[in-house]
Amino acid sequence: MKILVATDKPFAKVAVDGIRKEVEAAGYELVLLEKYGEKTKLLEAVKDVNAIIIRSDIIDAEVFDAAKELKIVVRAGAGYDNVDLASATARGVCVMNTPGQNSNAVAELAFGMMVMAVRNFYNGTSGTELMGKKLGIHAYGNVGRNVARVAKGFGMDIYAFDAFCPKEVIEKDGVKAVSSVEELYSTCNVVSLHIPATPETKNSINYALVNKMPKGGVLVNTARKEVINEAELIKLMEERTDLKYVTDIMPAANDEFVSKFEGRYFSTPKKMGAQTAEANINAGIAAAKQIVSFFKDGCEKFRVNK
């Protein structure tokens, strides 16, 4: 078996070494394609490989067409909207992600951004504290659960909404489960987004929903850019000068946010939720282990396409 690590934004060397160890111990061959830049290089590299490990790299129909021997693609990370699942399924290719490997890193970043927001972006003025504030966790998956864990240390009052997670699962963690997304936003001083980008969630964080937040509300996005209705959020923030928005995914309208909302808006220059040495290593090695298990045992535990 030939396994390709195709990462325009490479893994750390220690992660690559860990991936290589897993792959070669199984008797497979590892090939690296890093900082490739041009798609033509990716198309050439995939021609004879059986498996691909990626990060935020785009794997579309053209790539699948070029990869005649491909059986599995693993996205090292939770999100997988950079992979064309329909094309994968049509060609009999299994697509997996590595859920949970980046969760603590993303949760810690969310809190770094929360603290920065409530302390007025460290501009020298008097801010507020997170202790005693109501935190709303929008989607209670791996990241959301880590956010809840950290929030307990801050002494926050924690609420969560997840349409697919039973109330009992949320409440056994000492978190209050609310019955609707509207209730979450109207209740909480800070809302942390952890929803995926799906047809149902795209543009769902809109004027009407965010406007339900109490005075001084802070919206934190370490999820996906597409879930924000940017035009409506800009309109709302123009009307409500008490709201703040901090995001790990730079909006398409970043320049407008910057120019209009100084002191109330911040975006990282690139998505940084998983940008820690630990998360980098964990996700890469998990991807390698899943590929080995797929070929050795037929395990498809983390398959995301049908």
C-alpha positions as CSV (number, residue, x, y, z in Angstrom):
1,M,0.0,0.0,0.0
2,K,1.2,3.5,-0.8
3,I,0.1,6.3,1.5
4,L,0.4,10.0,0.5
5,V,0.6,12.8,3.0
6,A,-0.6,15.8,0.9
7,T,-0.3,19.0,3.0
8,D,0.1,22.4,1.4
9,K,0.4,23.6,5.1
10,P,2.7,20.8,6.4
11,F,2.5,18.9,9.7
12,A,5.2,19.5,12.2
13,K,8.2,17.2,11.7
14,V,7.4,15.3,14.9
15,A,4.0,14.6,13.5
16,V,5.4,13.4,10.2
17,D,7.8,11.1,12.0
18,G,4.9,9.7,14.0
19,I,2.8,9.1,10.8
20,R,5.8,7.4,9.2
21,K,6.3,5.1,12.1
22,E,2.7,4.0,12.0
23,V,2.7,3.5,8.3
24,E,6.0,1.7,7.9
25,A,5.4,-0.5,10.9
26,A,2.3,-1.8,9.0
27,G,4.6,-2.6,6.0
28,Y,3.3,0.3,3.9
29,E,5.1,3.0,1.9
30,L,4.8,6.7,2.9
31,V,5.1,9.5,0.4
32,L,5.2,13.2,1.3
33,L,3.9,16.2,-0.8
34,E,4.3,19.4,1.2
35,K,3.9,23.0,0.3
36,Y,2.9,22.0,-3.2
37,G,1.1,25.2,-4.1
38,E,0.0,24.2,-7.5
39,K,-2.9,21.7,-7.9
40,T,-1.1,20.1,-10.8
41,K,1.5,18.7,-8.4
42,L,-1.2,17.2,-6.3
43,L,-2.9,15.6,-9.3
44,E,0.4,14.0,-10.3
45,A,1.2,12.8,-6.8
46,V,-2.2,11.0,-6.3
47,K,-2.0,8.9,-9.5
48,D,-0.8,5.7,-7.9
49,V,-1.6,6.1,-4.2
50,N,-4.0,3.9,-2.2
51,A,-4.6,6.4,0.7
52,I,-4.2,10.1,1.3
53,I,-3.8,12.1,4.5
54,I,-4.7,15.8,4.3
55,R,-5.3,18.8,6.4
56,S,-7.2,21.7,4.9
57,D,-6.3,20.6,1.4
58,I,-9.0,20.5,-1.3
59,I,-9.9,17.0,-2.5
60,D,-12.4,17.4,-5.3
61,A,-13.7,15.4,-8.3
62,E,-10.7,16.2,-10.3
63,V,-8.4,14.8,-7.7
64,F,-10.5,11.7,-7.3
65,D,-10.5,11.2,-11.1
66,A,-6.7,11.4,-11.1
67,A,-6.3,8.9,-8.2
68,K,-7.3,5.6,-9.9
69,E,-6.0,3.4,-7.0
70,L,-7.4,5.5,-4.2
71,K,-9.4,3.7,-1.5
72,I,-9.4,6.1,1.5
73,V,-8.9,9.8,2.3
74,V,-8.5,10.9,5.9
75,R,-8.8,14.5,6.9
76,A,-6.6,15.1,10.0
77,G,-9.0,17.2,11.9
78,A,-12.7,17.4,12.6
79,G,-14.1,19.4,9.7
80,Y,-14.2,17.8,6.2
81,D,-16.0,20.3,4.0
82,N,-12.8,20.5,1.9
83,V,-13.5,17.0,0.6
84,D,-16.1,16.3,-2.1
85,L,-18.0,13.5,-0.4
86,A,-20.4,12.8,-3.3
87,S,-17.4,12.3,-5.7
88,A,-15.7,10.1,-3.2
89,T,-18.8,7.9,-2.8
90,A,-19.4,7.7,-6.5
91,R,-15.8,6.3,-6.9
92,G,-16.0,4.0,-3.9
93,V,-13.6,5.9,-1.8
94,C,-14.0,6.0,2.0
95,V,-13.6,9.5,3.6
96,M,-12.8,9.8,7.3
97,N,-12.0,12.6,9.8
98,T,-10.2,12.4,13.1
99,P,-12.8,13.8,15.6
100,G,-11.6,14.8,19.0
101,Q,-7.9,15.2,18.2
102,N,-8.0,19.0,18.0
103,S,-10.8,19.5,20.5
104,N,-8.8,20.8,23.4
105,A,-6.7,23.1,21.2
106,V,-9.9,24.7,19.8
107,A,-11.5,25.0,23.2
108,E,-8.4,26.8,24.6
109,L,-8.4,29.2,21.7
110,A,-12.1,30.0,22.2
111,F,-11.3,31.0,25.8
112,G,-8.3,33.0,24.8
113,M,-10.6,35.0,22.4
114,M,-13.3,35.3,25.1
115,V,-10.9,36.8,27.6
116,M,-9.5,39.2,25.0
117,A,-13.1,40.3,24.1
118,V,-14.3,40.9,27.7
119,R,-11.1,42.7,28.5
120,N,-11.6,45.1,25.7
121,F,-8.8,43.7,23.5
122,Y,-6.3,44.8,26.2
123,N,-6.7,48.4,25.2
124,G,-6.0,49.7,28.7
125,T,-9.7,50.3,29.7
126,S,-11.7,48.5,32.3
127,G,-13.3,45.3,31.1
128,T,-15.4,42.6,32.7
129,E,-14.8,39.0,33.9
130,L,-16.0,35.7,32.7
131,M,-16.7,34.4,36.2
132,G,-20.5,34.2,36.9
133,K,-21.4,35.0,33.3
134,K,-23.7,32.7,31.3
135,L,-21.9,30.8,28.5
136,G,-23.9,29.3,25.7
137,I,-22.3,26.4,23.8
138,H,-23.9,26.0,20.4
139,A,-23.4,22.3,19.5
140,Y,-22.2,19.9,22.2
141,G,-19.7,17.7,20.3
142,N,-16.0,17.1,21.2
143,V,-15.0,20.7,21.1
144,G,-18.2,21.9,22.9
145,R,-17.5,19.4,25.8
146,N,-14.0,20.7,26.2
147,V,-15.3,24.2,26.2
148,A,-17.7,23.2,29.0
149,R,-14.8,21.6,30.9
150,V,-12.7,24.8,30.7
151,A,-15.7,27.0,31.5
152,K,-16.1,25.3,34.9
153,G,-12.6,26.5,35.9
154,F,-13.6,30.0,35.0
155,G,-16.7,29.7,37.2
156,M,-19.2,30.3,34.4
157,D,-22.8,29.3,34.3
158,I,-22.9,26.9,31.4
159,Y,-25.7,26.2,28.9
160,A,-25.8,24.2,25.7
161,F,-28.0,23.5,22.7
162,D,-27.5,20.6,20.4
163,A,-30.3,19.2,18.3
164,F,-28.7,15.8,18.0
165,C,-27.3,15.4,21.5
166,P,-29.7,14.1,24.2
167,K,-30.5,16.4,27.1
168,E,-29.3,13.7,29.5
169,V,-25.9,13.6,28.0
170,I,-25.5,17.3,28.3
171,E,-26.8,17.5,31.8
172,K,-24.7,14.7,33.2
173,D,-21.7,17.0,32.6
174,G,-23.2,19.6,34.8
175,V,-24.3,21.7,31.9
176,K,-27.9,23.1,31.5
177,A,-29.5,21.9,28.3
178,V,-31.9,24.4,26.6
179,S,-34.7,23.4,24.3
180,S,-34.0,25.8,21.4
181,V,-31.2,27.8,19.8
182,E,-33.3,30.9,20.4
183,E,-33.3,30.2,24.1
184,L,-29.6,29.7,24.1
185,Y,-28.9,33.1,22.6
186,S,-31.5,35.0,24.7
187,T,-30.1,33.5,27.9
188,C,-26.3,33.8,27.4
189,N,-23.8,36.6,27.7
190,V,-21.3,34.7,25.6
191,V,-22.1,32.2,22.9
192,S,-19.4,29.9,21.5
193,L,-20.1,28.4,18.1
194,H,-19.2,24.8,17.3
195,I,-21.6,23.9,14.6
196,P,-20.5,22.4,11.2
197,A,-21.2,24.0,7.9
198,T,-24.2,22.1,6.5
199,P,-27.1,23.2,4.2
200,E,-29.1,23.7,7.4
201,T,-26.5,25.8,9.3
202,K,-25.0,28.0,6.6
203,N,-26.0,31.6,7.2
204,S,-28.0,30.5,10.3
205,I,-26.2,32.8,12.7
206,N,-28.2,35.8,11.6
207,Y,-29.6,39.2,12.7
208,A,-32.7,37.8,14.4
209,L,-30.8,35.1,16.3
210,V,-27.8,37.2,17.5
211,N,-30.1,40.1,18.4
212,K,-31.6,38.0,21.1
213,M,-28.3,38.1,23.1
214,P,-28.3,40.3,26.3
215,K,-26.6,43.7,26.4
216,G,-22.8,43.3,26.1
217,G,-23.1,40.0,24.3
218,V,-20.0,38.3,22.9
219,L,-20.2,35.9,19.9
220,V,-17.2,33.6,19.5
221,N,-16.7,31.6,16.3
222,T,-14.1,28.8,16.1
223,A,-16.4,26.7,13.9
224,R,-16.9,27.7,10.2
225,K,-17.1,31.0,8.3
226,E,-20.1,29.8,6.3
227,V,-22.4,29.6,9.3
228,I,-22.3,33.4,9.8
229,N,-24.7,35.6,7.8
230,E,-22.1,38.4,7.5
231,A,-24.3,41.1,6.0
232,E,-26.9,40.6,8.7
233,L,-24.3,40.5,11.5
234,I,-22.7,43.8,10.2
235,K,-26.2,45.4,10.2
236,L,-26.9,44.2,13.7
237,M,-23.5,45.4,15.1
238,E,-24.1,48.8,13.5
239,E,-27.4,49.1,15.4
240,R,-26.2,47.5,18.6
241,T,-22.9,49.0,19.7
242,D,-22.7,46.7,22.8
243,L,-22.1,43.5,20.8
244,K,-18.7,42.0,20.1
245,Y,-17.6,39.4,17.6
246,V,-14.4,37.4,17.7
247,T,-13.6,34.7,15.1
248,D,-11.0,32.2,14.2
249,I,-12.2,32.2,10.6
250,M,-11.6,35.5,8.8
251,P,-14.9,36.7,7.2
252,A,-15.2,37.5,3.5
253,A,-16.2,41.0,4.7
254,N,-13.2,41.3,7.1
255,D,-12.2,44.8,5.9
256,E,-15.7,46.1,6.6
257,F,-15.8,44.5,10.1
258,V,-12.4,46.1,10.8
259,S,-13.3,49.5,9.6
260,K,-16.7,49.7,11.3
261,F,-16.2,47.9,14.6
262,E,-12.8,48.9,16.1
263,G,-12.7,47.6,19.7
264,R,-15.6,45.2,19.1
265,Y,-14.2,42.8,16.5
266,F,-11.2,40.5,16.0
267,S,-10.2,37.8,13.5
268,T,-7.2,35.7,13.5
269,P,-5.2,36.0,10.2
270,K,-5.9,32.4,9.4
271,K,-7.7,29.5,11.1
272,M,-5.7,28.7,14.2
273,G,-7.9,26.4,16.3
274,A,-5.8,23.3,15.6
275,Q,-2.5,25.1,15.4
276,T,-0.8,23.6,18.4
277,A,2.1,21.2,18.4
278,E,-0.1,18.7,20.4
279,A,-3.1,18.9,18.1
280,N,-0.9,18.7,15.0
281,I,0.7,15.5,16.2
282,N,-2.5,13.9,17.6
283,A,-4.5,14.4,14.4
284,G,-1.8,13.2,12.0
285,I,-1.0,10.1,13.9
286,A,-4.7,9.3,14.4
287,A,-5.1,9.6,10.6
288,A,-2.3,7.1,10.0
289,K,-3.7,4.7,12.5
290,Q,-7.2,4.9,10.9
291,I,-5.7,4.1,7.5
292,V,-3.8,1.1,8.8
293,S,-6.9,-0.2,10.5
294,F,-9.0,0.3,7.4
295,F,-6.6,-1.8,5.3
296,K,-5.8,-4.4,7.9
297,D,-9.3,-4.8,9.5
298,G,-11.8,-3.1,7.3
299,C,-12.5,-0.6,10.1
300,E,-14.6,2.4,9.0
301,K,-15.5,3.8,12.4
302,F,-14.9,7.4,11.4
303,R,-16.3,7.3,7.9
304,V,-18.2,10.5,7.0
305,N,-19.5,9.6,3.5
306,K,-22.1,7.0,2.7
